[in-house]
Amino acid sequence: MRIAPTAVLVLALAVSPLAPRAADAGTGVSADAEKLALDGKWLLVQKRLDEAIDRLELALAIAPNYQAAREMLDQAKAKRAEAQAHYDAAETHLGQHRWDDAIREVGEAKDIFPKFADANRLLERINRAGAADACASAGQALEADRPRDAEAAFHVALRYVPDLVEARHGLATIASGRAEAAIERQLWGAALLWAQEAAGHVPDNPAYAARVEGLRSRVQERIRFGLGLVHLGPTPPSADTAALLDVVRQRVSRQAPPFVIVQVAGAPQPDFVADVEVGRFEIAGGLDRSENRIHHYVERRQEPNPEYARVRDLLDAATRQLDVLLAEYNTSCSRCGGDGWLRCPTCHGFGWISGLACPTCPASGRPGYAICPHCGGSGRWSAVSATDIYRQQRLVRQLNDQLLRTPMMILREVPTEWPYTLEHHAKTGTLEAAVTIKRTDTAAVVYTDAVRGYRRDTDTTIQNANEGVGLSPDPLELPADATVRQAVLDEAAQAAASKILAAVVGLRAAEVWQEAERLLAQGNLSEGAERGVDAAILRTAISPPDADRQMRQLRERLRLEQK
């Protein structure tokens, strides 16, 4: 017989040596049951219904009369049943091919129970089935020569499965067919719009990408226009103006998009001519500012070693003290005069009394004399002992050895300062020029602006440097005037080239777009779209986002015309 997991856990709790903790005096429910109930409540709030049900059932297994746990369990089971009801409804809709209703029901189930694994799998089945049904409808529409219906069906399929290869290839095929039709009519702009859409659906197809580039080249060929860079003034240009104009011409030639033909003297008359006129060009340099500073370093000097003098003084003092101790140690006894013997007081130095040997002095080993009781026979009388002399001699030897090991001179690091001056030099180049653009057909000035080139180089040098103290010379290294001049010319030329190209392309794009709007307003969609694509390709060079927006708008207008 299979035992339910809850019953197994209850049985385990019953036989476990770790019995549930005592019931709380206020609620009458054990702490284990309360902990499980709190976990269940938190899981219920988190919409983790299956886990909440497990915790609450465990709490009730421990405390069957736990009313709060019972109410939360009923609530969790009710929500779980509600999610299951939505799931069952979704399955019913799936069987009836009502894909959107099925998706809505699955969404309701997942909203109630986000971790409903079966609902996630069911949603995937619904999306696959809906996408397959939409693709089948699209195929039927294509067979019936209804490309717009097929296109709408493929988009429905992508709504169900966004990365569905079959739908993307189907849309690319439809767009490619429209591009072919436009090419047959030599509508290169419309063909480019549809070719771009086809390449967007299948970006890894090199054939679609090659077609886009080929059609873009076709459009660029028909929108080409000329730009001349010449001096427009009545007098010959100054040397600075001529130099700047030459650099601008080089920059424009390198940066110009394929549809802008940069023309020189002797070529056919361009559509626009541009000129730059230098108003001010200065290169100045010199001392900018200076700072008085102090270089701190450490100098190593030979100096008498104070330790040597200290040890020497100690040795001298110890030697003198040894001499004093020796002198005091060798002081003669005041009683015996340094002899160590005194006449025997019994025999008075004769050694016998009345013909008999003296009973006193022979004991001293010298008849007639007795050992001096004051000095004990040493002949000396001093408070200094031989041990004192030995200790002092040992101290003198130690100090003498220490003095021999101590150097008389030492190297000492002395903090030292060295004054110096830090000079800041600068070289600045400034160019101010005016940009002018004219239309050659009307000789009207259509654009004016100012450009500026600026460069500032700085460097520092040290006055009163001294390598001997670690302050190395820092020679001044500023670029030559010719280098600064060329850098300023390059910066001003870059700004002028960007402004000239943006201005002429923007003017031409605005003119073409106005023409496109006029044709579209007249109902001439084909020609209007062609001119609109021309304007968008022109605008790509100055504002790609605006160009993309225009291309999308034109594509949608053409899409409405397709059958």
BELQUIJO-V481448 format. One record per run of one state. SS is the DSSP state (H for helix, E for strand, L for the rest). FROM is the first residue (numbers start at 1). LEN is the number of residues. If there is no record, write none. Layout:
BEGIN
ss = [SS | SS]
from = [FROM | FROM]
len = [LEN | LEN]
END
This chain:
BEGIN
ss = [L | H | L | E | L | E | H | L | H | L | H | L | H | L | H | L | H | L | H | L | H | L | H | L | E | L | H | L | E | L | E | L | H | L | E | L | E | L | E | L | E | L | H | L | E | L | E | L | H | L | E | L | E | L | E | H | L | E | L | H | L | H | L | H | L]
from = [1 | 5 | 16 | 23 | 24 | 30 | 31 | 46 | 49 | 63 | 67 | 96 | 99 | 113 | 117 | 144 | 147 | 161 | 165 | 185 | 188 | 202 | 206 | 223 | 225 | 230 | 239 | 256 | 260 | 264 | 272 | 305 | 306 | 330 | 332 | 333 | 341 | 344 | 352 | 354 | 356 | 358 | 361 | 365 | 369 | 372 | 380 | 381 | 386 | 406 | 409 | 440 | 445 | 464 | 466 | 467 | 470 | 471 | 472 | 481 | 522 | 525 | 541 | 544 | 562]
len = [4 | 11 | 7 | 1 | 6 | 1 | 15 | 3 | 14 | 4 | 29 | 3 | 14 | 4 | 27 | 3 | 14 | 4 | 20 | 3 | 14 | 4 | 17 | 2 | 5 | 9 | 17 | 4 | 4 | 8 | 33 | 1 | 24 | 2 | 1 | 8 | 3 | 8 | 2 | 2 | 2 | 3 | 4 | 4 | 3 | 8 | 1 | 5 | 20 | 3 | 31 | 5 | 19 | 2 | 1 | 3 | 1 | 1 | 9 | 41 | 3 | 16 | 3 | 18 | 2]
END
